[in-house]
Structure formats: C-alpha cells, structure tokens
Amino acid sequence: MASPVNAHDLVAEIVQKKVPAAATVTLLRDVDGWDSMHMVRLVLRLEEIVGRQLSEPELETLESVRDVERILGSE
C-alpha cells in the first residue's frame, strides 16, 4: 500500500521551504537550501515512514523528488 505521505511535502518538511508539486523530476540538490544534512534527515525520515532501512541501491539512486515518491510507494 502506498504511503499517505506526499514526496513534495516530505522534502518541503526537511528543508522547511515550499517545493512545487509539479517538480517531480526536480533533483534534490537543486532544491533551494539543500545540503548533505538535509539528505541525512530525508533518509532517516524515509526509513521511519517505510519501517525499514533503505537498501544501498535505494540510497545510491536517491537523487530526485520522483525517487522519494518511488521509495514511499514501496512500503
């Protein structure tokens, strides 16, 4: 079952800024204010939401809002 958490809302929560809903292909590094600490927070929050540790391949391919959606949909 897909998560009720929206990828855009989650990224916006992490950076504490609005992320446009149409920005599915937006690279995380292009989100205003994004840095490595935001990535750590995102990974920890995703793991909390999906109830498991993210795999190495998931971590290696976590680059865009669409990738966040993919992980949220895999729980």
C-alpha positions as CSV (number, residue, x, y, z in Angstrom):
1,M,0.0,0.0,0.0
2,A,1.3,3.4,-0.9
3,S,2.2,5.9,1.9
4,P,-0.2,8.7,2.6
5,V,2.9,10.9,2.9
6,N,3.5,13.1,-0.2
7,A,7.0,13.3,-1.5
8,H,6.9,17.1,-2.1
9,D,5.5,17.7,1.4
10,L,8.2,15.5,2.9
11,V,11.0,17.3,1.0
12,A,9.5,20.6,2.0
13,E,9.3,19.5,5.6
14,I,13.0,18.6,5.5
15,V,14.2,21.9,4.0
16,Q,11.5,23.9,5.7
17,K,10.6,25.5,2.3
18,K,7.9,25.0,-0.3
19,V,8.6,22.6,-3.1
20,P,6.4,22.9,-6.1
21,A,4.0,19.9,-6.6
22,A,4.9,19.8,-10.3
23,A,8.6,19.4,-9.5
24,T,8.6,15.6,-9.5
25,V,11.8,15.5,-11.6
26,T,13.5,18.1,-9.5
27,L,16.8,17.0,-8.3
28,L,17.2,17.2,-4.6
29,R,20.4,19.1,-5.0
30,D,18.5,21.8,-6.9
31,V,16.0,22.4,-4.1
32,D,16.7,25.8,-2.6
33,G,18.9,25.3,0.5
34,W,19.5,21.6,0.0
35,D,22.7,20.2,1.6
36,S,24.1,16.9,3.0
37,M,22.4,17.3,6.3
38,H,19.1,17.6,4.6
39,M,19.9,14.3,2.8
40,V,20.6,12.6,6.1
41,R,17.4,13.9,7.6
42,L,15.5,12.7,4.5
43,V,16.9,9.2,4.7
44,L,16.1,8.9,8.4
45,R,12.6,10.2,7.8
46,L,12.0,7.8,4.9
47,E,13.2,4.9,6.9
48,E,10.9,5.9,9.7
49,I,7.9,6.1,7.3
50,V,8.6,2.9,5.4
51,G,9.5,1.0,8.6
52,R,12.9,-0.4,7.4
53,Q,16.4,0.6,6.4
54,L,16.8,1.8,2.9
55,S,18.9,-0.5,0.8
56,E,22.2,0.5,-0.7
57,P,20.8,0.7,-4.3
58,E,17.9,2.9,-3.0
59,L,20.4,5.2,-1.3
60,E,22.6,5.4,-4.4
61,T,19.7,6.3,-6.6
62,L,18.0,8.8,-4.2
63,E,18.5,12.0,-6.3
64,S,15.1,13.5,-7.1
65,V,11.6,14.1,-5.7
66,R,10.5,11.2,-8.0
67,D,12.9,8.9,-6.3
68,V,11.4,9.9,-2.9
69,E,8.0,9.0,-4.4
70,R,9.3,5.6,-5.5
71,I,10.6,4.8,-2.0
72,L,7.4,6.0,-0.4
73,G,5.4,3.8,-2.7
74,S,7.5,0.7,-1.9
75,E,6.5,0.3,1.7
